[in-house]
Amino acid sequence: MDIQQNITSFHLDVLKEIGNIGAAHAATALSTLLNTKIDMHVPQVEMVSFNDMMERVGGAETFVTGIYLRIEGDVAGGMFFIMPVEQANQLIRKLIHEKSFDFAQSPSELGLSAMQEMGNILSGSYLSALSDFTKLKLYPTPPALASDMFGAIISIGLIEVSQISDYVIVIDTSIIEHEENAKEEVSGHFFLIPDPNSFSTIFTSLGVG
Amino acid sequence: MFTSLDVVKVGIAQLDVATQKQTIRTSGLGSCVGVVIYDEVKQVAGLVHVMLPDSSLSRGDQLTVAKFADTGVPALIDAMKLKGANAVKLKAKIAGGAQMFKFTSNQDSMRIGPRNVEAVKNQLRKFGIPIVSEDTGGNSGRTIEFNPQTSKLQIRTVNQGVKDI
């Protein structure tokens, strides 16, 4: 099935449900970890050009901390958890009680491994929920961590799809931490980018092929 | 004297050409390679933001020439000739081809940066275009901006500041 030509709004709704279930589990995991309330936005599922993809987190140059892993198995694709770097700093400072922690300036090993572990927990809970829901086998690589320009980070997730198309179907779910009296909220994006030939597997598994 | 120049912005898998009184920029290069080809005399400069090394990787119905090194470089040279560049006077500066994530996996997509750099160099060699300077590899994202009046390529990273090559 050429998914990009045949995708219907019904298919997009199914993908939204996947984003919903995955991110809800990840939000619960994060909420337990931080002992705070975590909300999530309604997932956005869209087919976007590569350049529009860059605008999802404020442009290709936005300084972010990103966790990336590759999924193999019944379904293949890339998965990212992306936060603006200043917000990732706040999160890790709170988690390891190190006030001066900064991803931009010689970050401590402890903070880096805390972020790595958070990536593990969040992506693990997202993907296991997805796997339970679809009954598909998903084998994620260990997550890798980088703090850099969003464009430089997300482009690795576009390599597979770019061999087929100039557009990408992205399942974008954001989660937000609300804290009493906090001036800023902490928010992160999950991007699930299935390889183009994985969509029919996903839809078939849910009986909508 | 300082005059503000118009910036020609080039997106991922796109190419464009700048002339006098313009600069040309692409943002957030990771494993992609930014290839700047320029004619110092005519002050015409082109930039292509290459994502993949070879168009034989394409499995789609349509071919976006600027996406691949082997089609993007020739297309850029053609676009520059249309803007008055002299094909025998061309020089190049290149940047990008980083490995953003350290993986133990030997998966092809993780090695895409070095493969892109190599493919770009092969194309430039084929057209006899010398590479005057380059800033490739490593593991930092780059934003690059070329000024055809000075032939300088400015490279910005989040961790190592700004430099000209």
Interface residues (C-beta under 8 A of the other chain):
Chain A: F50 N51 M54 G59 A60 E61 F63 Y68 R70 A104 T141 P142 A144 L145 A146 S147 D148 M149 F150 G151 A152 I153 S155 I156 L158 I159 E160 S162 Q163 I164 S165 D166
Chain B: G11 I12 A13 Q14 S27 G28 L29 G30 S31 C32 M51 L52 L57 S58 R59 G60 Q62 T64 K67 A98 M100 F101 K102 F103 T104 S105 Q107 S109 M110 I112 N139 S140 G141 R142 T143 V158 N159
